[in-house]
Amino acid sequence: MTTVTNTRELAHPERDEIRLEGILHALSDPMRMRVVRALATTEGELSCSYFVLPVTKSTTTHHFRVLRESGVIRQVYRGTAKMNGLRRDDLDALFPGLLDSVLDAAGRQAGRLGDGA
């Protein structure tokens, strides 16, 4: 795991530390999948405040931490905002096709259930 040198830096697993079971666990929650689907539609980063999830702030923080610690997203501070980006390059290198398959399946499920999330 990346060593944190100050309180404004967040720990992330190195590419070789990312594990499939951690990725699958992180993507198994509907709120986390909602975040990942939104991040997958942008080339850049989105702030935590961009996401309006129907859960408490502490639960939202937990979901972002699970995504970060599993290696699905990278979080960095830009000023006072915590920015989030999908670690697509790392995930595609480790598990080719996995992220696209999961995102495609989540999109089809959302369409089938009438859930725009």
Secondary structure, DSSP 8 states (H G I E B T S, - for coil): -----STTS-----GGG--HHHHHHHHTSHHHHHHHHHHHT-SS-EEGGG---SS-HHHHHHHHHHHHHHTSEEEEEETTEEEEEE-HHHHHHHSTTHHHHHHHHHHHHHHHHT---
